[in-house]
Amino acid sequence: MRRLSQVSLAVGLASATLHAQAPAALSLSDALARAADANRTVLAARMARAVDAAGIDAAGQRPNPEISIENERETPRWAFGGTLPLELSGKRGRRIDVANATLAVTEAETARVIADVRADVRRAYFEAVAASREVQAARDLEKIAAQARDAARERFQTGAAPRLDALQSQLALSEAQNESAAADGALIAARTELNTLLAYPVDAAPELSDALDSGVLPTISAAVEQALTGNAELLVLTRQVEEAQARVALAKAMRHPDPSVSATVTWDAQPEFTTGWRFGGTIALPIFTTGRADVAVAAAVVSRAIADRDARTAQVSGAVAAALARADAARQAVLRYENDVLPASLQVEAMAQESYTSGLTGLPALLQTLQAAREVRQRSVKAALDYQIALADLERAMGTPLK
């Protein structure tokens, strides 16, 4: 009943957490903390702990005594007996050790689930940030296209440009409006995915305060060291090794048979006696089933678990180094866009707009410039998003939060 009440309280608190409203502003750290507390996958993983915790109580149970009552048509007519199994060789302690090791594996699995969810939240957070930037870029280009349309109409009305310029500028504006609407839809979809991970209402729209180019890369030595010491998957494999070793100890203890002692009181054995008694004991002889095969199986499981852990340890180092290299390349691309490409593109846009308005260039040149500007802005947003995705992949490869 106590465990039931604890589970009920946990479920109630989880339900209250799930119905919390989104804040006005949301940073990445706040989003990660929210996911650790409210993400449905994390909550489901944590509920497995109650099962294994109850398993510890089950493992600590002792054998029950037995009682017997006999009534016969021969003397003695009544017999009242009892049998008590005696568990030796520390079997109960070994069972508890296995149950504790199983609980440790479950807790490590929960930590691995949290690490995966963190990477998913980081990716979804910055996909929403990128979608927001794409919306802003699309609206800026729509504004520029509208200005070009107005300039073309004015020149057409004054006879300085043909009607074709007015039609082409209107077509360019319509395309810009379509791209703006598509960007709005992508933003709604990205926010919905993020809200689902954070257990917020699907229509929540908090301001995402972290910039798309935020995040610091660790050195390769620091990243590998952090991964080898804190990787959630390696921790799971280590706990599985410990669980397998505990099962070996239990299998060895189970090789020793447990005796049972019994006592019986008899009654009504006239004319010899009225009340009698007898004592006895039984123990299985390990002749055909010795338990050696069970120990061999458990030992083989240990060897397999150690091999899996060692193999994964070697893979983690390479995966972290590769992910860090991709993230560093993505970071360099972001810096080039911020420092060189985007400022030059904005300057070209302004010059093209001014040149067309003054009649120095034709509309095709302006439209070509606007198309190039659109592509540059889209690529800059994609480069920044690629950097954040690379950081999420790095965090997933490390299996531990980035510092």
C-alpha positions as CSV (number, residue, x, y, z in Angstrom):
1,M,0.0,0.0,0.0
2,R,2.9,2.3,0.7
3,R,4.4,1.7,-2.7
4,L,1.0,2.2,-4.3
5,S,0.5,5.5,-2.6
6,Q,4.0,6.6,-3.7
7,V,3.3,5.6,-7.3
8,S,-0.1,7.5,-7.1
9,L,1.7,10.6,-5.8
10,A,4.3,10.4,-8.6
11,V,1.6,10.0,-11.2
12,G,-0.3,13.0,-9.8
13,L,2.8,15.2,-9.8
14,A,3.6,14.1,-13.3
15,S,0.1,14.9,-14.4
16,A,0.4,18.4,-12.9
17,T,3.8,18.9,-14.6
18,L,2.4,17.9,-18.0
19,H,-0.4,20.5,-17.8
20,A,2.0,23.3,-17.0
21,Q,1.8,26.3,-19.3
22,A,4.7,27.3,-21.4
23,P,6.7,30.4,-20.2
24,A,7.0,33.6,-22.1
25,A,10.6,33.0,-22.9
26,L,12.5,29.7,-23.1
27,S,16.2,29.2,-23.2
28,L,17.9,25.9,-24.2
29,S,18.9,25.2,-20.6
30,D,15.3,25.7,-19.5
31,A,14.1,23.4,-22.3
32,L,16.5,20.7,-21.3
33,A,15.5,21.0,-17.6
34,R,11.8,20.8,-18.6
35,A,12.4,17.7,-20.7
36,A,14.1,16.0,-17.8
37,D,11.1,16.6,-15.6
38,A,8.1,16.3,-18.0
39,N,9.1,14.5,-21.2
40,R,6.8,11.5,-21.5
41,T,9.5,9.1,-22.6
42,V,11.6,10.1,-19.6
43,L,8.6,9.7,-17.3
44,A,7.9,6.2,-18.7
45,A,11.5,5.2,-18.2
46,R,11.6,6.4,-14.6
47,M,8.5,4.3,-13.8
48,A,10.5,1.1,-14.4
49,R,12.4,1.9,-11.2
50,A,9.4,1.1,-9.1
51,V,9.3,-2.4,-10.7
52,D,12.9,-3.1,-9.9
53,A,12.6,-1.6,-6.4
54,A,9.8,-4.0,-5.7
55,G,12.0,-6.8,-7.0
56,I,14.5,-6.1,-4.2
57,D,11.8,-6.8,-1.6
58,A,10.8,-9.9,-3.6
59,A,14.4,-11.1,-3.7
60,G,14.7,-10.8,0.1
61,Q,11.8,-13.1,0.9
62,R,12.6,-16.2,3.0
63,P,11.2,-19.8,2.4
64,N,7.9,-20.4,4.1
65,P,7.5,-23.2,6.6
66,E,5.0,-26.0,5.9
67,I,2.5,-27.7,8.3
68,S,0.7,-30.9,7.8
69,I,-2.2,-32.7,9.5
70,E,-2.9,-36.4,9.0
71,N,-5.7,-38.6,10.1
72,E,-5.4,-42.3,9.4
73,R,-7.2,-45.6,10.1
74,E,-4.1,-47.0,11.8
75,T,-2.2,-46.1,14.8
76,P,-1.2,-43.5,15.5
77,R,-4.4,-42.0,14.1
78,W,-3.3,-38.4,14.2
79,A,-0.1,-36.7,13.2
80,F,0.6,-33.0,13.4
81,G,3.9,-32.0,11.7
82,G,5.9,-29.0,10.4
83,T,8.8,-28.6,7.9
84,L,11.2,-25.6,7.8
85,P,13.4,-25.1,4.8
86,L,16.9,-23.8,5.7
87,E,18.4,-21.5,3.1
88,L,22.2,-21.7,3.3
89,S,25.2,-20.4,1.4
90,G,24.0,-16.8,1.3
91,K,21.4,-17.4,-1.4
92,R,19.2,-14.7,-0.1
93,G,22.0,-12.1,-0.1
94,R,23.0,-13.2,-3.6
95,R,19.4,-12.7,-4.8
96,I,19.3,-9.2,-3.2
97,D,22.6,-8.4,-4.9
98,V,21.1,-9.4,-8.3
99,A,18.0,-7.3,-7.7
100,N,20.1,-4.3,-6.7
101,A,22.2,-4.8,-9.8
102,T,19.1,-5.0,-11.9
103,L,17.9,-1.7,-10.4
104,A,21.2,-0.1,-11.2
105,V,20.9,-1.2,-14.9
106,T,17.4,0.3,-15.0
107,E,18.7,3.6,-13.6
108,A,21.5,3.6,-16.1
109,E,19.0,2.9,-18.9
110,T,16.9,5.9,-17.6
111,A,20.1,8.1,-17.8
112,R,20.6,6.9,-21.4
113,V,17.0,7.8,-22.3
114,I,17.5,11.2,-20.8
115,A,20.7,11.7,-22.8
116,D,18.9,10.8,-26.0
117,V,16.0,13.1,-25.2
118,R,18.4,15.9,-24.5
119,A,19.9,15.5,-28.0
120,D,16.4,15.5,-29.4
121,V,15.4,18.6,-27.5
122,R,18.6,20.4,-28.6
123,R,17.9,19.6,-32.2
124,A,14.1,20.5,-32.0
125,Y,14.9,23.7,-30.2
126,F,17.3,25.0,-32.8
127,E,15.1,23.8,-35.7
128,A,12.4,26.0,-34.3
129,V,15.0,28.9,-33.9
130,A,16.1,28.3,-37.5
131,A,12.4,28.2,-38.7
132,S,11.9,31.5,-36.9
133,R,14.9,33.1,-38.7
134,E,13.7,31.7,-42.0
135,V,10.3,33.4,-41.4
136,Q,12.0,36.7,-40.7
137,A,14.2,36.4,-43.8
138,A,11.2,35.5,-45.9
139,R,9.3,38.6,-44.6
140,D,12.3,40.8,-45.3
141,L,12.6,39.5,-48.9
142,E,8.8,39.9,-49.2
143,K,9.2,43.5,-48.2
144,I,12.0,44.1,-50.7
145,A,9.9,42.4,-53.4
146,A,7.0,44.7,-52.5
147,Q,9.3,47.7,-52.8
148,A,10.5,46.5,-56.2
149,R,6.9,46.0,-57.3
150,D,6.1,49.5,-56.3
151,A,9.1,50.9,-58.1
152,A,8.3,49.0,-61.2
153,R,4.7,50.2,-61.2
154,E,5.9,53.8,-60.7
155,R,8.3,53.5,-63.6
156,F,5.7,51.9,-65.8
157,Q,3.2,54.7,-65.0
158,T,5.8,57.3,-65.9
159,G,6.7,55.5,-69.1
160,A,10.2,54.8,-67.9
161,A,9.7,51.0,-68.0
162,P,7.5,48.6,-69.9
163,R,4.5,46.8,-68.5
164,L,6.5,43.6,-68.5
165,D,8.5,45.0,-65.6
166,A,5.3,45.6,-63.5
167,L,4.1,42.0,-64.3
168,Q,7.4,40.4,-63.4
169,S,7.8,42.3,-60.2
170,Q,4.3,41.3,-59.2
171,L,5.1,37.7,-59.9
172,A,8.3,37.9,-57.8
173,L,6.3,39.4,-55.0
174,S,3.7,36.5,-55.2
175,E,6.5,34.0,-55.0
176,A,8.0,35.8,-52.0
177,Q,4.6,35.7,-50.3
178,N,4.3,32.0,-51.0
179,E,7.7,31.4,-49.5
180,S,6.8,33.5,-46.5
181,A,3.6,31.4,-46.0
182,A,5.6,28.1,-46.3
183,A,8.1,29.4,-43.7
184,D,5.2,30.2,-41.3
185,G,4.0,26.6,-41.7
186,A,7.5,25.2,-41.1
187,L,7.8,27.3,-38.0
188,I,4.5,26.0,-36.6
189,A,5.6,22.4,-37.3
190,A,8.9,22.9,-35.6
191,R,7.3,24.5,-32.6
192,T,4.8,21.6,-32.4
193,E,7.6,19.1,-32.3
194,L,9.5,21.0,-29.6
195,N,6.3,21.4,-27.5
196,T,5.6,17.7,-27.8
197,L,9.1,16.9,-26.4
198,L,8.6,19.4,-23.6
199,A,5.0,18.3,-22.8
200,Y,3.7,21.8,-23.5
201,P,0.4,22.6,-25.4
202,V,1.0,22.2,-29.1
203,D,0.1,25.8,-29.8
204,A,2.5,27.2,-27.2
205,A,4.9,29.8,-28.7
206,P,7.4,31.0,-26.1
207,E,10.2,33.2,-27.3
208,L,13.3,31.0,-27.9
209,S,16.1,33.1,-26.4
210,D,19.2,31.2,-27.5
211,A,20.8,32.3,-30.7
212,L,21.2,29.9,-33.6
213,D,24.9,30.2,-33.6
214,S,25.3,29.7,-29.8
215,G,27.3,26.9,-28.3
216,V,31.0,26.3,-27.6
217,L,32.9,23.3,-28.9
218,P,35.1,21.4,-26.5
219,T,38.6,20.2,-27.4
220,I,38.9,16.7,-28.7
221,S,40.8,15.5,-25.6
222,A,38.2,17.0,-23.2
223,A,35.3,15.6,-25.3
224,V,36.8,12.1,-25.4
225,E,37.6,12.1,-21.7
226,Q,34.1,13.3,-20.8
227,A,32.5,10.7,-23.0
228,L,34.6,7.8,-21.6
229,T,33.8,8.8,-18.0
230,G,30.2,9.9,-18.3
231,N,28.7,8.2,-21.4
232,A,25.3,6.9,-20.5
233,E,25.5,3.9,-22.8
234,L,28.8,2.8,-21.4
235,L,27.3,3.2,-17.9
236,V,24.5,0.8,-19.0
237,L,27.0,-1.7,-20.2
238,T,29.0,-1.4,-17.0
239,R,25.9,-2.0,-14.9
240,Q,25.0,-5.0,-17.1
241,V,28.5,-6.5,-16.4
242,E,27.9,-6.0,-12.7
243,E,24.5,-7.6,-12.9
244,A,26.0,-10.6,-14.8
245,Q,28.7,-10.9,-12.1
246,A,26.0,-10.9,-9.4
247,R,24.2,-13.7,-11.3
248,V,27.4,-15.7,-11.3
249,A,27.6,-15.4,-7.6
250,L,24.0,-16.5,-7.2
251,A,24.5,-19.5,-9.5
252,K,27.5,-20.6,-7.4
253,A,25.4,-20.3,-4.2
254,M,22.6,-22.3,-5.8
255,R,24.9,-25.2,-6.3
256,H,24.7,-25.9,-2.6
257,P,21.5,-27.8,-1.7
258,D,19.3,-26.5,1.1
259,P,18.2,-28.9,3.9
260,S,14.8,-29.0,5.5
261,V,14.1,-30.0,9.1
262,S,10.8,-31.4,10.2
263,A,9.1,-32.3,13.4
264,T,5.9,-34.3,14.0
265,V,3.7,-34.9,17.0
266,T,1.5,-38.1,16.9
267,W,-1.5,-38.9,18.9
268,D,-3.8,-41.8,19.7
269,A,-1.6,-44.8,19.2
270,Q,-3.3,-47.0,21.8
271,P,-2.4,-49.3,23.4
272,E,1.3,-48.4,22.9
273,F,1.1,-44.7,23.7
274,T,-1.2,-41.7,23.5
275,T,1.3,-39.0,22.4
276,G,4.4,-39.5,20.4
277,W,6.9,-37.5,18.3
278,R,9.5,-37.8,15.6
279,F,12.1,-35.5,14.0
280,G,13.7,-35.7,10.6
281,G,15.6,-33.8,7.9
282,T,16.0,-34.0,4.1
283,I,18.5,-32.7,1.7
284,A,18.9,-33.1,-2.1
285,L,22.0,-34.9,-3.3
286,P,23.6,-33.0,-6.2
287,I,24.3,-36.1,-8.3
288,F,22.6,-35.5,-11.6
289,T,22.1,-31.7,-11.4
290,T,25.2,-30.1,-9.9
291,G,24.6,-26.5,-11.0
292,R,27.9,-26.3,-12.9
293,A,26.2,-25.7,-16.2
294,D,24.3,-22.8,-14.7
295,V,27.5,-21.2,-13.4
296,A,29.1,-21.7,-16.8
297,V,26.2,-20.0,-18.6
298,A,26.4,-17.1,-16.1
299,A,30.1,-16.8,-16.6
300,A,29.7,-16.7,-20.4
301,V,27.2,-13.9,-20.0
302,V,29.8,-11.9,-18.0
303,S,32.4,-12.4,-20.7
304,R,30.0,-11.3,-23.4
305,A,28.9,-8.2,-21.4
306,I,32.6,-7.2,-20.9
307,A,33.3,-7.7,-24.6
308,D,30.3,-5.5,-25.5
309,R,31.4,-2.8,-23.1
310,D,35.0,-2.8,-24.4
311,A,33.9,-2.7,-28.0
312,R,31.5,0.2,-27.4
313,T,34.3,2.1,-25.5
314,A,36.5,1.9,-28.6
315,Q,33.6,3.0,-30.8
316,V,32.7,6.0,-28.6
317,S,36.2,7.6,-29.0
318,G,36.0,7.4,-32.8
319,A,32.4,8.6,-32.9
320,V,33.1,11.6,-30.7
321,A,36.2,12.6,-32.7
322,A,34.2,12.4,-36.0
323,A,31.2,14.3,-34.6
324,L,33.5,17.0,-33.2
325,A,35.2,17.4,-36.6
326,R,31.8,17.9,-38.3
327,A,30.8,20.4,-35.7
328,D,34.0,22.4,-36.1
329,A,33.6,22.5,-39.9
330,A,30.0,23.7,-39.4
331,R,31.1,26.3,-37.0
332,Q,33.6,27.7,-39.5
333,A,30.9,28.0,-42.1
334,V,28.7,29.9,-39.7
335,L,31.5,32.4,-39.0
336,R,32.1,33.0,-42.7
337,Y,28.4,33.7,-43.3
338,E,28.2,36.0,-40.3
339,N,31.4,37.9,-41.0
340,D,31.7,38.0,-44.8
341,V,28.8,36.6,-46.8
342,L,25.7,38.1,-45.2
343,P,27.1,41.7,-44.8
344,A,28.1,41.7,-48.5
345,S,24.8,40.3,-49.6
346,L,22.9,43.0,-47.7
347,Q,25.0,45.6,-49.3
348,V,24.4,44.2,-52.8
349,E,20.7,44.1,-52.2
350,A,20.6,47.8,-51.2
351,M,22.7,48.8,-54.2
352,A,20.6,46.8,-56.6
353,Q,17.4,48.3,-55.3
354,E,18.8,51.8,-55.5
355,S,20.2,51.2,-59.0
356,Y,16.8,50.0,-60.4
357,T,14.9,52.8,-58.7
358,S,17.2,55.3,-60.3
359,G,16.8,53.6,-63.7
360,L,20.5,52.6,-64.0
361,T,19.7,48.8,-64.3
362,G,16.7,46.8,-65.5
363,L,14.3,44.6,-63.6
364,P,16.0,41.3,-64.5
365,A,19.1,42.3,-62.7
366,L,17.1,43.3,-59.6
367,L,15.2,40.1,-59.6
368,Q,18.4,38.1,-60.0
369,T,19.9,39.9,-57.1
370,L,16.8,39.3,-55.0
371,Q,16.9,35.6,-55.8
372,A,20.6,35.4,-54.9
373,A,19.9,37.2,-51.6
374,R,17.1,34.7,-50.9
375,E,19.5,31.8,-51.5
376,V,22.3,33.3,-49.4
377,R,20.0,33.9,-46.4
378,Q,18.6,30.4,-46.7
379,R,22.1,28.9,-46.8
380,S,23.2,31.0,-43.8
381,V,20.3,29.7,-41.8
382,K,20.9,26.2,-42.9
383,A,24.6,26.5,-42.0
384,A,23.7,27.7,-38.5
385,L,21.2,24.9,-38.1
386,D,23.7,22.4,-39.4
387,Y,26.1,23.6,-36.6
388,Q,23.4,23.0,-34.0
389,I,22.5,19.6,-35.4
390,A,26.2,18.7,-35.3
391,L,26.3,19.8,-31.6
392,A,23.3,17.5,-31.0
393,D,25.0,14.7,-32.7
394,L,28.2,15.3,-30.7
395,E,26.2,15.3,-27.5
396,R,24.5,12.0,-28.5
397,A,27.9,10.5,-29.4
398,M,29.4,11.6,-26.1
399,G,26.3,10.3,-24.2
400,T,26.6,13.1,-21.7
401,P,25.6,16.8,-21.6
402,L,28.0,19.2,-23.3
403,K,29.7,21.4,-20.8
